[in-house]
Each structure stands twice: as structure tokens, then as C-alpha cells.
Amino acid sequence: MHVDAQTLQDETLIQGDICIIGAGAAGISMALEWMNSGKRVILLEGGGFEYHADVQDLYQGENIGRRYHKYDTTRLHYFGGTTNHWGGLCSPFDPVDFAKRSWVDHSGWPITREDLDPFYEKAHQWIELGPYDYDSSSWEKEDPIYSALPFDSSRVATKMWRLGPTRFGLKYRDSIVASKNVRLYTFANVCNIKTNEAVNAVEEVEIRCLNGKHHRVKARHFVLACGAIQNARLLLASNRQNPNGLGNDHDLVGRYFMDHPEIAAAFLVLPKGRPLDLYTFFHNFSTIKAYGELALTAEVQEEKQILNSTASIRDAITDIDSFNPGDGTIGLWNSGEESITWADGMLGFAFSGQSYFDTSKINIYNLFTRLEQAPNPNSRVLLSEENDALGVPKISIDWQLAEIDKRSIRGFYEVLGEEAGRSELGRVRMMDWLSEDDNAWPDHLGTGWHHMGTVRMHDDPKQGVVDANCKVHGLSNLYVAGSAAFPTAGAANPTLTVVALTLRLSDHLKGKAG
Ligand SMILES: Cc1cc2nc3c(=O)[nH]c(=O)nc-3n(C[C@H](O)[C@H](O)[C@H](O)COP(=O)(O)OP(=O)(O)OC[C@H]3O[C@@H](n4cnc5c(N)ncnc54)[C@H](O)[C@@H]3O)c2cc1C
């Protein structure tokens, strides 16, 4: 069932068993899991079924730290959320990403990769990713042309990716609207979360519409699924009963904000030239496009005391010295509406496939890094002094990088260079900016537009906002779905893990709901 909240009588009270706030990858996955459950599910979405500039403007904010994307161009504020322009590249986090690593401050999840594996498999269905198999040898068995580069596998691995560009809004709109037990309210922006007097349980959330109407929702359980920055914003802005906001007794909400720094960093020179089909977007035994990136094993990360990262083998070039690393940098500096067009362009790029490489002629490749950003309490999201059109404080983003971030990219290419030489494959040359032993970054630094970590998960309320079940510490019925809960960022894009973690949360809530 679908209702436009703007058409309801003012001050309507909506009631249900579970209230999901936000209908992006996380919120829609959760709603799908609860369809036909016999429970009254309320799905609140701030936007409509399409892009509306006045709703998108509610996402306006400012950057006060390191140069960063404009927030309102990267996150989309309507049904389907940011999957309306995402790239669809997916891979699970590695086991090491969940581990407590002595060399990475604030690392360690209270759950393991094994805990998430069954949910990763299920998440594959909703994202339409094909079989849950990321072993590069599976593709090679299918066709020897997809052979991995001959590195020592105890040091350099091939990390596989699948491309599932499912637009959640387009794909699942009809089934959600037709559902008998899921009630979707569009143009229903949640602006405040109200707790009981003891501030240990949520009583209701307040909705404001741009046409001036206000409504309230009461439920047994509330799930915040607004994306990592909006989840933190809503917790911080819900400060009527506690001036620090909700879940923020230890000043953690909004901190540890992470993205994946992405940057052209080195060159791979292969004097003999060789097939690189595994490392381009290809399409074989499943209908899913896939490709491989180079990665270091967990053992080498520990030996070098560095973060996780991957390198994709990109542009074939003829002359290293005239290569402009900025040429390939794609930014979303334009409006949200324009960025939708951009994302379609990206899919075109992704599908361009093997013509991208011509190994018979050119044997120098740009190596493009995707880095796990270290959890850093000084990298954060705060409320600004200015309010949006609904009276909610806008966000300020103070994105910061630490010394270990740049050192990890350098460490990555040192190992890759050693191993390329040892295996007689070729040579790796780092770009000049990387050889400096400092925390300076060149202008062509980009990110994956992956927001993570602002409501981090930890068993100890002094070190995390949510527990291992994504429940906000100290509040008995408030949960967070999405990458806000990630304590560390991994090197893989987040959405597969967002959906897997949401499905795990859904199972937990089903247990509670009987
Ligand atoms: C250009 C681009 C490319 C990307 N490519 C990839 C990729 O290839 N692979 C990958 O894994 N990830 C990618 N991502 C990231 C991916 O889009 C996000 O990880 C994913 O969308 C997060 O899902 P979510 O549900 O947490 O948040 P969102 O998708 O942002 O959804 C949040 C929803 O909540 C709603 N909402 C927000 N505030 C409120 C409120 N107060 N009240 C009610 N509703 C509210 C929003 O309207 C929205 O529908 C990309 C992102 C961008 C910008």
C-alpha cells in the first residue's frame, strides 16, 4: 500500500509493529524481508518516486574539512535512495576487515565474516548478483582466458567483483506498493525521534512534509535506514530530551566518518604483454558482469602494518611521463539531477568490456587504488548552525585522512613491485606524489562516494553507538541499518555489506517480534 503523506489530514497518527525510516538499499531490503510476515510494517520515505529538487535540497550541507564531494550531489533523496545512481559494483568484505588489528586503531567488529556469510548469499538475490562465489579460479575453470596474473598467492591475491546495478526503487516499487502489510509513506521526512522520559526507548517519530503538514508514527521497533550521514544527522538533531542527541552519551555519533579514497597511484609495466581479461569487465558463465582487482593478503597487510586496499588495472597508456592522473578522475560536483546522467555514463563505461585493453600493442597500465580509510575520530559529521526548509539543522562534513592512509597505498605498491619483479611479470612504478613520506594528497584524489562509520558498532557503549545487532546502546527499540554501523571500511564497496547486515538485523528483529 502507498500513501503520499502530504495528502493525509494534518497531525495523523500512524501506528505499526515496525517502522523503517528511509527507502534506499537498506530500507527496501528490510521491507522486502517483512512482506507477508503478518506484521504491520511502516516504510517512511522522505522523497517521492522521482527526483524533486525541493526534497533534494533538504540534503544540502557544507564541507569544512579536506576537499570532499558536495553531499547533496552524491546521495539521492527519493524512493530507492542512492541506488538510483549507484554503480552496482559489489564484493564482500574480507575476513581481515572484521578482525581486531593491532596496527589499525579502533579496528575490530563484534561479528565476523562467517557471521555475515549466509546474509551475503541472501543479499545476492535482492541485488541480483548471481551466485555467491568470489573465487577467481571459478572463472578460470570456465575459460582459461580468465587466468589470474602469476603472483605468489600467499602475498598478492585477485579480488573479484560482480556488477549488479539493480535500481532498488525501480525494481521493487510495484511489489512494495502492492503489499498488504507494508505501508509506504512517501514525502514523509522524519525530523525528530522522541523517546520516553527515561530516554531508554523510542515512543514515536515525527514526520514533517514540505506542504507544512506534521504526522507522528508509533511502533514497537524503529529502524533508521537513511544512509550513513542522515542517520547520524537524525540522531544528533533529536536533541530535545538529551542535548547531545540520541545514542551520543560518549560523543561518538558522527565521528569515524569514512569513505574509500580512490586514486591513480602507480603504473604496471608488463614487458611481455599478456591477456588481462580477468581484470576487465567481462561476462561469461553467469549473466553477471565480473572483474578482478589486485589485493594484498591479510598476512602481508600485517607484515607491512598497512590497511586493506585494491588496485584495478586501468587505462592502457603509451607514455608514463605524459600521463595525467586527473584525466580519469570523475567527480560529482554538479547537481543531483545531473549526477543521475553521469551514473548512467558510468554504467556505459563498465559495460564497455574487453575493448578497453589491447594487450598486443600497449603494455603499460595505470593502477587505480581503492583504499580502506582508517577509522579516525577526527573525521566526522556535525550539525551546522543553519536549518533546512523543515527546520532540521543541516550537516557539516569534516572529512580527514591520517598518516596510515597514504602509507598504506605506498606499502601496497612496494609489495606489488617486489612481487612483479620476483615473478618476472614486470615492474611497478609509483607516481611521484606517493613517494613523499607525508600526509599530502594530490588534487586528483577522489573517493567512492561511500559514506561509512558515523554510528559505529561496538559491544562497549563507550566505543560504539550500536551493538552487534545494530541496536543503539541505551535505547531498547532503535536500530540502525546501513554503513553507518561499519566500524571499519574494508576495501570493497559497501552496499553488498549494507544489505547483508540489514538482512541480519531483520532476522534478529523477527526473533524479537516472535
Ligand atoms: C555515484 C555513486 C556510485 C556508487 N556506486 C557504488 C557501487 O558501485 N557499489 C557500492 O557498493 N556502492 C556504491 N555507491 C554507494 C551506494 O549508493 C550506497 O552504499 C547505498 O545507496 C546505501 O544505501 P542506504 O539505503 O544506506 O542509503 P541510501 O541509498 O542513500 O538511501 C537512504 C534513503 O533514506 C531516505 N531518507 C533520508 N533521510 C530521510 C528522513 N529523514 N526521513 C525519511 N527518509 C529519509 C532517502 O530519501 C533515501 O531513499 C555509490 C554511490 C554513489 C553516489
The ligand as an ORCA input file, in Angstrom:
! r2SCAN-3c Opt
* xyz 0 1
  C      27.772      7.810     -7.795
  C      27.736      6.694     -6.798
  C      28.134      5.425     -7.173
  C      28.100      4.401     -6.245
  N      28.498      3.166     -6.650
  C      28.508      2.156     -5.770
  C      28.951      0.872     -6.175
  O      29.332      0.665     -7.327
  N      28.937     -0.118     -5.255
  C      28.530      0.074     -3.972
  O      28.567     -0.870     -3.176
  N      28.101      1.282     -3.573
  C      28.074      2.328     -4.436
  N      27.642      3.557     -4.036
  C      27.143      3.706     -2.648
  C      25.690      3.243     -2.535
  O      24.876      4.069     -3.316
  C      25.268      3.286     -1.058
  O      26.130      2.437     -0.318
  C      23.841      2.801     -0.839
  O      22.921      3.502     -1.624
  C      23.491      2.967      0.640
  O      22.178      2.546      0.867
  P      21.316      3.176      2.046
  O      19.979      2.562      1.961
  O      22.066      3.059      3.317
  O      21.255      4.759      1.734
  P      20.518      5.492      0.509
  O      20.559      4.638     -0.696
  O      21.117      6.832      0.410
  O      19.004      5.577      0.962
  C      18.571      6.362      2.052
  C      17.077      6.619      1.887
  O      16.591      7.290      3.052
  C      15.750      8.383      2.661
  N      15.817      9.369      3.746
  C      16.901     10.095      4.133
  N      16.606     10.867      5.191
  C      15.309     10.609      5.497
  C      14.428     11.094      6.519
  N      14.834     11.968      7.448
  N      13.160     10.623      6.548
  C      12.718      9.717      5.626
  N      13.520      9.230      4.634
  C      14.802      9.667      4.587
  C      16.366      8.851      1.354
  O      15.460      9.597      0.574
  C      16.761      7.532      0.705
  O      15.708      6.974     -0.036
  C      27.669      4.631     -4.915
  C      27.273      5.913     -4.539
  C      27.317      6.933     -5.464
  C      26.912      8.315     -5.044
*
